[in-house]
Amino acid sequence: MDGIGRAAVAAARSLALADRARKDAALQAAAVALRRRSPEIVAANEKDMQAARAAGLGGAMLDRLKLDESRVEAMAAGVEQVAALPDPIGTVIAEWTRPNGLRIQRVRVPLGVIGIIYESRPNVTCDAGALCLKSGNAAILRGGSESHHSSAAVHACLLDGLRAAGLPEACIQLVPTTDRAAVGYMLGAMTDYVDVIVPRGGKSLIARVQQDARVPVIGHLEGNCHVYVDRAADLGMARAIVKNAKLRRTGICGAAETLLVDEGCATTHLAPIVKDLLDAGCEVRGDERVRAVDPRVRPAVEDDWYTEYLDAVIAARVVSGVEEAIGHIAKYGSAHTESIVTEDPAAAEAFLSRVDSAIVLHNASTQFADGGEFGMGAEIGISTDRFHARGPVGVEQLTSYKYVVRGSGQVRP
């Protein structure tokens, strides 16, 4: 691990000076390699899938782990999108001249060495490697043991790209061991090498990283996301958004976990929305008014309002209006992603301005909580932190800045 750290520091110094053309060439070559090696990646993933099924992993975890040709193609396309983004390094964020003639610029620079610790999703190997490369950072990737073969196959494509562009292979390193001790070592003993840690995975992993890391952490603990259907919501739109927000992919952090329905439209909107969910195989856990519209609804308990299910389960309750919806989210939410469905501009603006979450949406599914959908090419994750980076963590969020000051002989009196 120390050898990996030393190599990453050296690579980060080289990468910080690499121009956009070399970084983009590496990314384009990696995308070509992903497509060329797609059968190998899918075959490696099947080894991981077989082991995961034998270990009894749940449906949501299996979905996160699975790769097929279409998902490999999506990874390749994502790498190309990252390559097409402007290079943030060297960008002048602000500049001004002082009365004494000093010219001051605030300029984007890489963070340095980024450690990414993640579970299940082998696509994170690709996304994280590409984003770190584009933003001039060296990456140390520690994927979960359940995705070991898949991540190694994807990482080989990234190395192809680095070699093709003449960049050090240590720019993107994959920790070769599945030993859990490697995680503890990264968190506690690599402060001389790692500048920031980004965890991506389940609640227990992220909680451990946030508790044990001795370097800054960019991450979110969980995604307890809400959809609030206001009394001025269009029924057809509300039905489509709620069903998509919950069921398009239940295992992602942007999946809706709680449905709030305004009592002002409960008589017209609640029953059809709940029926849509139940008929699609989603378990609904509701308060008394929600249970009254369909006998299949199970009683909700207090813990349900706090729960990130990552499964075909949703908690639902009737609220008195936008004020109570905002209050419910403030009490139970995880500051990740929330959506309001309404045709009332005042209600929408109240919700968007007063809900303190990383992402707030109006008349759109929470499943858009994704860096690719924001035009950021890819993301390492969705940060619910209130410092440095919030929301999708893409290329710009993986940078810091420095001040460049130019003078003409000034001395301070």
TORKOL-4160 file (C-alpha; in steps of 0.2 Angstrom, whole numbers, padded with zeros to 4 digits, m for minus):
413
<pt num="1" X="0000" Y="0000" Z="0000"/>
<pt num="2" X="0014" Y="0012" Z="0004"/>
<pt num="3" X="0022" Y="0008" Z="m0013"/>
<pt num="4" X="0005" Y="0012" Z="m0021"/>
<pt num="5" X="0004" Y="0028" Z="m0012"/>
<pt num="6" X="0022" Y="0034" Z="m0017"/>
<pt num="7" X="0019" Y="0030" Z="m0035"/>
<pt num="8" X="0002" Y="0039" Z="m0034"/>
<pt num="9" X="0011" Y="0055" Z="m0027"/>
<pt num="10" X="0024" Y="0054" Z="m0041"/>
<pt num="11" X="0011" Y="0052" Z="m0054"/>
<pt num="12" X="0000" Y="0066" Z="m0048"/>
<pt num="13" X="0015" Y="0078" Z="m0050"/>
<pt num="14" X="0017" Y="0073" Z="m0068"/>
<pt num="15" X="m0002" Y="0073" Z="m0071"/>
<pt num="16" X="m0004" Y="0090" Z="m0064"/>
<pt num="17" X="0007" Y="0097" Z="m0078"/>
<pt num="18" X="m0001" Y="0086" Z="m0092"/>
<pt num="19" X="m0010" Y="0097" Z="m0105"/>
<pt num="20" X="m0028" Y="0093" Z="m0110"/>
<pt num="21" X="m0023" Y="0084" Z="m0126"/>
<pt num="22" X="m0013" Y="0071" Z="m0117"/>
<pt num="23" X="m0027" Y="0068" Z="m0104"/>
<pt num="24" X="m0041" Y="0067" Z="m0118"/>
<pt num="25" X="m0030" Y="0056" Z="m0128"/>
<pt num="26" X="m0029" Y="0044" Z="m0114"/>
<pt num="27" X="m0048" Y="0044" Z="m0111"/>
<pt num="28" X="m0052" Y="0042" Z="m0129"/>
<pt num="29" X="m0040" Y="0027" Z="m0130"/>
<pt num="30" X="m0048" Y="0020" Z="m0114"/>
<pt num="31" X="m0065" Y="0021" Z="m0122"/>
<pt num="32" X="m0059" Y="0012" Z="m0137"/>
<pt num="33" X="m0052" Y="m0002" Z="m0126"/>
<pt num="34" X="m0068" Y="m0004" Z="m0116"/>
<pt num="35" X="m0078" Y="m0007" Z="m0132"/>
<pt num="36" X="m0064" Y="m0019" Z="m0139"/>
<pt num="37" X="m0063" Y="m0028" Z="m0123"/>
<pt num="38" X="m0082" Y="m0029" Z="m0119"/>
<pt num="39" X="m0083" Y="m0048" Z="m0120"/>
<pt num="40" X="m0069" Y="m0050" Z="m0108"/>
<pt num="41" X="m0077" Y="m0037" Z="m0096"/>
<pt num="42" X="m0094" Y="m0046" Z="m0097"/>
<pt num="43" X="m0086" Y="m0063" Z="m0094"/>
<pt num="44" X="m0076" Y="m0057" Z="m0079"/>
<pt num="45" X="m0092" Y="m0049" Z="m0072"/>
<pt num="46" X="m0101" Y="m0066" Z="m0074"/>
<pt num="47" X="m0088" Y="m0073" Z="m0062"/>
<pt num="48" X="m0092" Y="m0060" Z="m0049"/>
<pt num="49" X="m0111" Y="m0062" Z="m0052"/>
<pt num="50" X="m0110" Y="m0081" Z="m0049"/>
<pt num="51" X="m0101" Y="m0078" Z="m0033"/>
<pt num="52" X="m0113" Y="m0064" Z="m0028"/>
<pt num="53" X="m0128" Y="m0075" Z="m0031"/>
<pt num="54" X="m0120" Y="m0089" Z="m0021"/>
<pt num="55" X="m0117" Y="m0077" Z="m0007"/>
<pt num="56" X="m0135" Y="m0072" Z="m0006"/>
<pt num="57" X="m0133" Y="m0054" Z="m0011"/>
<pt num="58" X="m0150" Y="m0045" Z="m0013"/>
<pt num="59" X="m0158" Y="m0039" Z="m0030"/>
<pt num="60" X="m0152" Y="m0021" Z="m0028"/>
<pt num="61" X="m0134" Y="m0026" Z="m0025"/>
<pt num="62" X="m0135" Y="m0038" Z="m0039"/>
<pt num="63" X="m0141" Y="m0025" Z="m0051"/>
<pt num="64" X="m0127" Y="m0013" Z="m0046"/>
<pt num="65" X="m0115" Y="m0027" Z="m0049"/>
<pt num="66" X="m0121" Y="m0033" Z="m0066"/>
<pt num="67" X="m0112" Y="m0028" Z="m0082"/>
<pt num="68" X="m0118" Y="m0032" Z="m0099"/>
<pt num="69" X="m0114" Y="m0025" Z="m0117"/>
<pt num="70" X="m0126" Y="m0010" Z="m0115"/>
<pt num="71" X="m0118" Y="m0005" Z="m0098"/>
<pt num="72" X="m0100" Y="m0007" Z="m0105"/>
<pt num="73" X="m0105" Y="0004" Z="m0119"/>
<pt num="74" X="m0113" Y="0017" Z="m0107"/>
<pt num="75" X="m0096" Y="0017" Z="m0098"/>
<pt num="76" X="m0086" Y="0020" Z="m0114"/>
<pt num="77" X="m0098" Y="0034" Z="m0119"/>
<pt num="78" X="m0096" Y="0041" Z="m0102"/>
<pt num="79" X="m0078" Y="0042" Z="m0104"/>
<pt num="80" X="m0079" Y="0050" Z="m0120"/>
<pt num="81" X="m0091" Y="0063" Z="m0112"/>
<pt num="82" X="m0078" Y="0067" Z="m0099"/>
<pt num="83" X="m0065" Y="0069" Z="m0112"/>
<pt num="84" X="m0076" Y="0082" Z="m0121"/>
<pt num="85" X="m0078" Y="0092" Z="m0105"/>
<pt num="86" X="m0067" Y="0108" Z="m0104"/>
<pt num="87" X="m0051" Y="0105" Z="m0094"/>
<pt num="88" X="m0054" Y="0113" Z="m0077"/>
<pt num="89" X="m0035" Y="0114" Z="m0073"/>
<pt num="90" X="m0028" Y="0131" Z="m0075"/>
<pt num="91" X="m0045" Y="0140" Z="m0077"/>
<pt num="92" X="m0045" Y="0157" Z="m0069"/>
<pt num="93" X="m0060" Y="0158" Z="m0058"/>
<pt num="94" X="m0058" Y="0176" Z="m0053"/>
<pt num="95" X="m0045" Y="0190" Z="m0055"/>
<pt num="96" X="m0043" Y="0207" Z="m0049"/>
<pt num="97" X="m0030" Y="0221" Z="m0047"/>
<pt num="98" X="m0026" Y="0229" Z="m0031"/>
<pt num="99" X="m0023" Y="0248" Z="m0029"/>
<pt num="100" X="m0004" Y="0244" Z="m0027"/>
<pt num="101" X="m0004" Y="0236" Z="m0044"/>
<pt num="102" X="m0003" Y="0218" Z="m0038"/>
<pt num="103" X="m0013" Y="0207" Z="m0050"/>
<pt num="104" X="m0021" Y="0192" Z="m0042"/>
<pt num="105" X="m0029" Y="0177" Z="m0050"/>
<pt num="106" X="m0038" Y="0162" Z="m0042"/>
<pt num="107" X="m0034" Y="0147" Z="m0052"/>
<pt num="108" X="m0040" Y="0129" Z="m0052"/>
<pt num="109" X="m0028" Y="0116" Z="m0047"/>
<pt num="110" X="m0030" Y="0097" Z="m0044"/>
<pt num="111" X="m0033" Y="0090" Z="m0027"/>
<pt num="112" X="m0018" Y="0078" Z="m0028"/>
<pt num="113" X="m0021" Y="0060" Z="m0024"/>
<pt num="114" X="m0039" Y="0054" Z="m0022"/>
<pt num="115" X="m0043" Y="0037" Z="m0014"/>
<pt num="116" X="m0060" Y="0030" Z="m0019"/>
<pt num="117" X="m0067" Y="0016" Z="m0009"/>
<pt num="118" X="m0083" Y="0008" Z="m0016"/>
<pt num="119" X="m0094" Y="m0007" Z="m0016"/>
<pt num="120" X="m0102" Y="m0018" Z="m0029"/>
<pt num="121" X="m0102" Y="m0006" Z="m0044"/>
<pt num="122" X="m0088" Y="m0010" Z="m0056"/>
<pt num="123" X="m0093" Y="0005" Z="m0067"/>
<pt num="124" X="m0086" Y="0016" Z="m0053"/>
<pt num="125" X="m0069" Y="0010" Z="m0058"/>
<pt num="126" X="m0072" Y="0018" Z="m0075"/>
<pt num="127" X="m0081" Y="0034" Z="m0069"/>
<pt num="128" X="m0069" Y="0037" Z="m0055"/>
<pt num="129" X="m0053" Y="0034" Z="m0065"/>
<pt num="130" X="m0059" Y="0045" Z="m0079"/>
<pt num="131" X="m0064" Y="0059" Z="m0068"/>
<pt num="132" X="m0048" Y="0059" Z="m0058"/>
<pt num="133" X="m0038" Y="0059" Z="m0074"/>
<pt num="134" X="m0047" Y="0073" Z="m0082"/>
<pt num="135" X="m0046" Y="0084" Z="m0067"/>
<pt num="136" X="m0027" Y="0080" Z="m0065"/>
<pt num="137" X="m0028" Y="0069" Z="m0050"/>
<pt num="138" X="m0020" Y="0052" Z="m0047"/>
<pt num="139" X="m0032" Y="0039" Z="m0041"/>
<pt num="140" X="m0031" Y="0025" Z="m0029"/>
<pt num="141" X="m0046" Y="0014" Z="m0032"/>
<pt num="142" X="m0051" Y="0001" Z="m0019"/>
<pt num="143" X="m0066" Y="m0009" Z="m0026"/>
<pt num="144" X="m0077" Y="m0021" Z="m0016"/>
<pt num="145" X="m0072" Y="m0039" Z="m0016"/>
<pt num="146" X="m0088" Y="m0044" Z="m0024"/>
<pt num="147" X="m0083" Y="m0034" Z="m0040"/>
<pt num="148" X="m0065" Y="m0039" Z="m0040"/>
<pt num="149" X="m0064" Y="m0048" Z="m0057"/>
<pt num="150" X="m0075" Y="m0034" Z="m0066"/>
<pt num="151" X="m0065" Y="m0020" Z="m0059"/>
<pt num="152" X="m0049" Y="m0028" Z="m0064"/>
<pt num="153" X="m0055" Y="m0030" Z="m0082"/>
<pt num="154" X="m0061" Y="m0012" Z="m0083"/>
<pt num="155" X="m0045" Y="m0005" Z="m0075"/>
<pt num="156" X="m0035" Y="m0014" Z="m0088"/>
<pt num="157" X="m0044" Y="m0003" Z="m0101"/>
<pt num="158" X="m0039" Y="0013" Z="m0092"/>
<pt num="159" X="m0021" Y="0007" Z="m0092"/>
<pt num="160" X="m0022" Y="0004" Z="m0110"/>
<pt num="161" X="m0027" Y="0023" Z="m0112"/>
<pt num="162" X="m0013" Y="0029" Z="m0101"/>
<pt num="163" X="0000" Y="0019" Z="m0110"/>
<pt num="164" X="m0007" Y="0025" Z="m0127"/>
<pt num="165" X="m0005" Y="0044" Z="m0121"/>
<pt num="166" X="0012" Y="0041" Z="m0113"/>
<pt num="167" X="0005" Y="0045" Z="m0095"/>
<pt num="168" X="0011" Y="0035" Z="m0080"/>
<pt num="169" X="0001" Y="0020" Z="m0077"/>
<pt num="170" X="0001" Y="0025" Z="m0058"/>
<pt num="171" X="m0011" Y="0039" Z="m0063"/>
<pt num="172" X="m0025" Y="0026" Z="m0060"/>
<pt num="173" X="m0021" Y="0012" Z="m0048"/>
<pt num="174" X="m0032" Y="m0002" Z="m0042"/>
<pt num="175" X="m0028" Y="m0010" Z="m0025"/>
<pt num="176" X="m0024" Y="m0028" Z="m0030"/>
<pt num="177" X="m0030" Y="m0036" Z="m0014"/>
<pt num="178" X="m0048" Y="m0040" Z="m0007"/>
<pt num="179" X="m0041" Y="m0040" Z="0011"/>
<pt num="180" X="m0052" Y="m0028" Z="0021"/>
<pt num="181" X="m0036" Y="m0022" Z="0030"/>
<pt num="182" X="m0032" Y="m0012" Z="0015"/>
<pt num="183" X="m0047" Y="m0001" Z="0018"/>
<pt num="184" X="m0041" Y="0002" Z="0036"/>
<pt num="185" X="m0024" Y="0006" Z="0030"/>
<pt num="186" X="m0030" Y="0018" Z="0017"/>
<pt num="187" X="m0040" Y="0027" Z="0030"/>
<pt num="188" X="m0028" Y="0028" Z="0044"/>
<pt num="189" X="m0010" Y="0026" Z="0038"/>
<pt num="190" X="m0009" Y="0034" Z="0021"/>
<pt num="191" X="m0010" Y="0053" Z="0026"/>
<pt num="192" X="0007" Y="0056" Z="0018"/>
<pt num="193" X="0000" Y="0050" Z="0001"/>
<pt num="194" X="m0019" Y="0052" Z="0000"/>
<pt num="195" X="m0026" Y="0070" Z="0000"/>
<pt num="196" X="m0045" Y="0066" Z="0000"/>
<pt num="197" X="m0055" Y="0050" Z="0001"/>
<pt num="198" X="m0072" Y="0047" Z="m0008"/>
<pt num="199" X="m0082" Y="0033" Z="m0002"/>
<pt num="200" X="m0096" Y="0026" Z="m0013"/>
<pt num="201" X="m0107" Y="0011" Z="m0006"/>
<pt num="202" X="m0119" Y="0007" Z="0008"/>
<pt num="203" X="m0122" Y="0016" Z="0024"/>
<pt num="204" X="m0110" Y="0005" Z="0034"/>
<pt num="205" X="m0096" Y="0008" Z="0022"/>
<pt num="206" X="m0098" Y="0027" Z="0021"/>
<pt num="207" X="m0101" Y="0028" Z="0040"/>
<pt num="208" X="m0085" Y="0019" Z="0043"/>
<pt num="209" X="m0075" Y="0030" Z="0031"/>
<pt num="210" X="m0082" Y="0046" Z="0038"/>
<pt num="211" X="m0077" Y="0040" Z="0056"/>
<pt num="212" X="m0060" Y="0032" Z="0053"/>
<pt num="213" X="m0053" Y="0043" Z="0039"/>
<pt num="214" X="m0038" Y="0054" Z="0044"/>
<pt num="215" X="m0039" Y="0064" Z="0028"/>
<pt num="216" X="m0054" Y="0074" Z="0021"/>
<pt num="217" X="m0069" Y="0064" Z="0015"/>
<pt num="218" X="m0082" Y="0069" Z="0001"/>
<pt num="219" X="m0097" Y="0058" Z="0003"/>
<pt num="220" X="m0115" Y="0055" Z="0008"/>
<pt num="221" X="m0122" Y="0043" Z="0021"/>
<pt num="222" X="m0138" Y="0039" Z="0012"/>
<pt num="223" X="m0151" Y="0044" Z="0000"/>
<pt num="224" X="m0168" Y="0045" Z="0008"/>
<pt num="225" X="m0176" Y="0055" Z="m0006"/>
<pt num="226" X="m0194" Y="0062" Z="m0007"/>
<pt num="227" X="m0207" Y="0066" Z="m0019"/>
<pt num="228" X="m0220" Y="0078" Z="m0014"/>
<pt num="229" X="m0236" Y="0079" Z="m0024"/>
<pt num="230" X="m0244" Y="0096" Z="m0021"/>
<pt num="231" X="m0263" Y="0100" Z="m0023"/>
<pt num="232" X="m0259" Y="0109" Z="m0039"/>
<pt num="233" X="m0250" Y="0094" Z="m0047"/>
<pt num="234" X="m0256" Y="0087" Z="m0064"/>
<pt num="235" X="m0262" Y="0069" Z="m0060"/>
<pt num="236" X="m0254" Y="0061" Z="m0076"/>
<pt num="237" X="m0238" Y="0070" Z="m0072"/>
<pt num="238" X="m0238" Y="0065" Z="m0054"/>
<pt num="239" X="m0241" Y="0047" Z="m0058"/>
<pt num="240" X="m0227" Y="0046" Z="m0071"/>
<pt num="241" X="m0215" Y="0055" Z="m0060"/>
<pt num="242" X="m0218" Y="0045" Z="m0044"/>
<pt num="243" X="m0218" Y="0028" Z="m0053"/>
<pt num="244" X="m0201" Y="0032" Z="m0061"/>
<pt num="245" X="m0193" Y="0040" Z="m0046"/>
<pt num="246" X="m0197" Y="0024" Z="m0036"/>
<pt num="247" X="m0196" Y="0010" Z="m0048"/>
<pt num="248" X="m0185" Y="0014" Z="m0063"/>
<pt num="249" X="m0170" Y="0008" Z="m0053"/>
<pt num="250" X="m0173" Y="0005" Z="m0035"/>
<pt num="251" X="m0155" Y="0002" Z="m0030"/>
<pt num="252" X="m0148" Y="0019" Z="m0034"/>
<pt num="253" X="m0146" Y="0033" Z="m0021"/>
<pt num="254" X="m0158" Y="0044" Z="m0031"/>
<pt num="255" X="m0173" Y="0032" Z="m0030"/>
<pt num="256" X="m0187" Y="0040" Z="m0021"/>
<pt num="257" X="m0190" Y="0032" Z="m0003"/>
<pt num="258" X="m0205" Y="0042" Z="0003"/>
<pt num="259" X="m0220" Y="0049" Z="m0005"/>
<pt num="260" X="m0229" Y="0064" Z="0002"/>
<pt num="261" X="m0246" Y="0069" Z="m0005"/>
<pt num="262" X="m0255" Y="0085" Z="m0001"/>
<pt num="263" X="m0272" Y="0083" Z="0007"/>
<pt num="264" X="m0279" Y="0095" Z="m0005"/>
<pt num="265" X="m0277" Y="0082" Z="m0019"/>
<pt num="266" X="m0278" Y="0066" Z="m0009"/>
<pt num="267" X="m0296" Y="0062" Z="m0015"/>
<pt num="268" X="m0291" Y="0063" Z="m0033"/>
<pt num="269" X="m0272" Y="0059" Z="m0034"/>
<pt num="270" X="m0268" Y="0047" Z="m0019"/>
<pt num="271" X="m0277" Y="0031" Z="m0025"/>
<pt num="272" X="m0271" Y="0031" Z="m0043"/>
<pt num="273" X="m0253" Y="0034" Z="m0038"/>
<pt num="274" X="m0253" Y="0021" Z="m0024"/>
<pt num="275" X="m0262" Y="0009" Z="m0036"/>
<pt num="276" X="m0249" Y="0012" Z="m0049"/>
<pt num="277" X="m0235" Y="0007" Z="m0037"/>
<pt num="278" X="m0244" Y="m0008" Z="m0030"/>
<pt num="279" X="m0248" Y="m0015" Z="m0047"/>
<pt num="280" X="m0230" Y="m0013" Z="m0052"/>
<pt num="281" X="m0225" Y="m0024" Z="m0038"/>
<pt num="282" X="m0219" Y="m0010" Z="m0025"/>
<pt num="283" X="m0223" Y="m0012" Z="m0007"/>
<pt num="284" X="m0232" Y="0003" Z="0000"/>
<pt num="285" X="m0231" Y="0007" Z="0019"/>
<pt num="286" X="m0243" Y="0021" Z="0023"/>
<pt num="287" X="m0251" Y="0031" Z="0036"/>
<pt num="288" X="m0270" Y="0029" Z="0040"/>
<pt num="289" X="m0276" Y="0039" Z="0026"/>
<pt num="290" X="m0265" Y="0030" Z="0013"/>
<pt num="291" X="m0270" Y="0013" Z="0020"/>
<pt num="292" X="m0288" Y="0018" Z="0017"/>
<pt num="293" X="m0286" Y="0019" Z="m0002"/>
<pt num="294" X="m0280" Y="0002" Z="m0004"/>
<pt num="295" X="m0281" Y="m0014" Z="0007"/>
<pt num="296" X="m0264" Y="m0019" Z="0000"/>
<pt num="297" X="m0255" Y="m0005" Z="0009"/>
<pt num="298" X="m0245" Y="m0010" Z="0025"/>
<pt num="299" X="m0245" Y="0001" Z="0040"/>
<pt num="300" X="m0230" Y="0013" Z="0041"/>
<pt num="301" X="m0220" Y="0014" Z="0057"/>
<pt num="302" X="m0209" Y="0028" Z="0063"/>
<pt num="303" X="m0193" Y="0020" Z="0056"/>
<pt num="304" X="m0200" Y="0019" Z="0039"/>
<pt num="305" X="m0199" Y="0038" Z="0037"/>
<pt num="306" X="m0180" Y="0037" Z="0040"/>
<pt num="307" X="m0177" Y="0022" Z="0029"/>
<pt num="308" X="m0167" Y="0021" Z="0012"/>
<pt num="309" X="m0174" Y="0005" Z="0006"/>
<pt num="310" X="m0165" Y="0003" Z="m0010"/>
<pt num="311" X="m0178" Y="m0009" Z="m0015"/>
<pt num="312" X="m0196" Y="m0010" Z="m0022"/>
<pt num="313" X="m0203" Y="m0002" Z="m0005"/>
<pt num="314" X="m0209" Y="0016" Z="m0002"/>
<pt num="315" X="m0216" Y="0025" Z="0013"/>
<pt num="316" X="m0231" Y="0036" Z="0010"/>
<pt num="317" X="m0241" Y="0049" Z="0020"/>
<pt num="318" X="m0253" Y="0063" Z="0018"/>
<pt num="319" X="m0248" Y="0080" Z="0023"/>
<pt num="320" X="m0257" Y="0096" Z="0025"/>
<pt num="321" X="m0248" Y="0106" Z="0012"/>
<pt num="322" X="m0231" Y="0112" Z="0006"/>
<pt num="323" X="m0226" Y="0118" Z="0023"/>
<pt num="324" X="m0228" Y="0101" Z="0031"/>
<pt num="325" X="m0219" Y="0093" Z="0017"/>
<pt num="326" X="m0204" Y="0104" Z="0020"/>
<pt num="327" X="m0205" Y="0100" Z="0038"/>
<pt num="328" X="m0206" Y="0082" Z="0035"/>
<pt num="329" X="m0191" Y="0082" Z="0024"/>
<pt num="330" X="m0181" Y="0092" Z="0036"/>
<pt num="331" X="m0184" Y="0080" Z="0050"/>
<pt num="332" X="m0182" Y="0063" Z="0041"/>
<pt num="333" X="m0172" Y="0067" Z="0025"/>
<pt num="334" X="m0154" Y="0064" Z="0022"/>
<pt num="335" X="m0151" Y="0080" Z="0012"/>
<pt num="336" X="m0149" Y="0071" Z="m0004"/>
<pt num="337" X="m0163" Y="0074" Z="m0017"/>
<pt num="338" X="m0181" Y="0079" Z="m0016"/>
<pt num="339" X="m0194" Y="0083" Z="m0029"/>
<pt num="340" X="m0210" Y="0093" Z="m0029"/>
<pt num="341" X="m0224" Y="0090" Z="m0042"/>
<pt num="342" X="m0235" Y="0105" Z="m0044"/>
<pt num="343" X="m0242" Y="0118" Z="m0057"/>
<pt num="344" X="m0241" Y="0132" Z="m0043"/>
<pt num="345" X="m0226" Y="0142" Z="m0046"/>
<pt num="346" X="m0227" Y="0149" Z="m0028"/>
<pt num="347" X="m0227" Y="0132" Z="m0020"/>
<pt num="348" X="m0213" Y="0126" Z="m0031"/>
<pt num="349" X="m0202" Y="0141" Z="m0027"/>
<pt num="350" X="m0206" Y="0139" Z="m0008"/>
<pt num="351" X="m0200" Y="0121" Z="m0010"/>
<pt num="352" X="m0185" Y="0124" Z="m0020"/>
<pt num="353" X="m0178" Y="0138" Z="m0009"/>
<pt num="354" X="m0182" Y="0131" Z="0008"/>
<pt num="355" X="m0178" Y="0112" Z="0006"/>
<pt num="356" X="m0160" Y="0111" Z="0011"/>
<pt num="357" X="m0154" Y="0096" Z="0001"/>
<pt num="358" X="m0140" Y="0094" Z="m0012"/>
<pt num="359" X="m0153" Y="0092" Z="m0026"/>
<pt num="360" X="m0170" Y="0099" Z="m0027"/>
<pt num="361" X="m0182" Y="0097" Z="m0042"/>
<pt num="362" X="m0198" Y="0103" Z="m0049"/>
<pt num="363" X="m0209" Y="0092" Z="m0060"/>
<pt num="364" X="m0195" Y="0079" Z="m0063"/>
<pt num="365" X="m0190" Y="0062" Z="m0056"/>
<pt num="366" X="m0177" Y="0060" Z="m0042"/>
<pt num="367" X="m0169" Y="0048" Z="m0053"/>
<pt num="368" X="m0161" Y="0062" Z="m0062"/>
<pt num="369" X="m0149" Y="0064" Z="m0047"/>
<pt num="370" X="m0134" Y="0059" Z="m0058"/>
<pt num="371" X="m0119" Y="0068" Z="m0064"/>
<pt num="372" X="m0122" Y="0061" Z="m0082"/>
<pt num="373" X="m0139" Y="0068" Z="m0082"/>
<pt num="374" X="m0132" Y="0085" Z="m0077"/>
<pt num="375" X="m0121" Y="0085" Z="m0092"/>
<pt num="376" X="m0106" Y="0082" Z="m0081"/>
<pt num="377" X="m0101" Y="0066" Z="m0091"/>
<pt num="378" X="m0100" Y="0055" Z="m0075"/>
<pt num="379" X="m0098" Y="0057" Z="m0057"/>
<pt num="380" X="m0090" Y="0049" Z="m0042"/>
<pt num="381" X="m0105" Y="0051" Z="m0032"/>
<pt num="382" X="m0118" Y="0063" Z="m0024"/>
<pt num="383" X="m0111" Y="0073" Z="m0010"/>
<pt num="384" X="m0123" Y="0078" Z="0004"/>
<pt num="385" X="m0108" Y="0088" Z="0012"/>
<pt num="386" X="m0110" Y="0107" Z="0015"/>
<pt num="387" X="m0092" Y="0110" Z="0012"/>
<pt num="388" X="m0081" Y="0109" Z="m0004"/>
<pt num="389" X="m0093" Y="0099" Z="m0015"/>
<pt num="390" X="m0111" Y="0096" Z="m0014"/>
<pt num="391" X="m0122" Y="0086" Z="m0026"/>
<pt num="392" X="m0114" Y="0077" Z="m0041"/>
<pt num="393" X="m0096" Y="0076" Z="m0039"/>
<pt num="394" X="m0088" Y="0078" Z="m0056"/>
<pt num="395" X="m0073" Y="0085" Z="m0064"/>
<pt num="396" X="m0074" Y="0103" Z="m0057"/>
<pt num="397" X="m0078" Y="0096" Z="m0039"/>
<pt num="398" X="m0062" Y="0086" Z="m0039"/>
<pt num="399" X="m0052" Y="0102" Z="m0040"/>
<pt num="400" X="m0046" Y="0115" Z="m0028"/>
<pt num="401" X="m0038" Y="0132" Z="m0031"/>
<pt num="402" X="m0023" Y="0143" Z="m0028"/>
<pt num="403" X="m0019" Y="0161" Z="m0029"/>
<pt num="404" X="m0007" Y="0167" Z="m0042"/>
<pt num="405" X="m0001" Y="0185" Z="m0038"/>
<pt num="406" X="0010" Y="0195" Z="m0050"/>
<pt num="407" X="0019" Y="0211" Z="m0045"/>
<pt num="408" X="0031" Y="0223" Z="m0051"/>
<pt num="409" X="0043" Y="0225" Z="m0036"/>
<pt num="410" X="0030" Y="0229" Z="m0023"/>
<pt num="411" X="0034" Y="0228" Z="m0005"/>
<pt num="412" X="0023" Y="0229" Z="0010"/>
<pt num="413" X="0025" Y="0245" Z="0020"/>
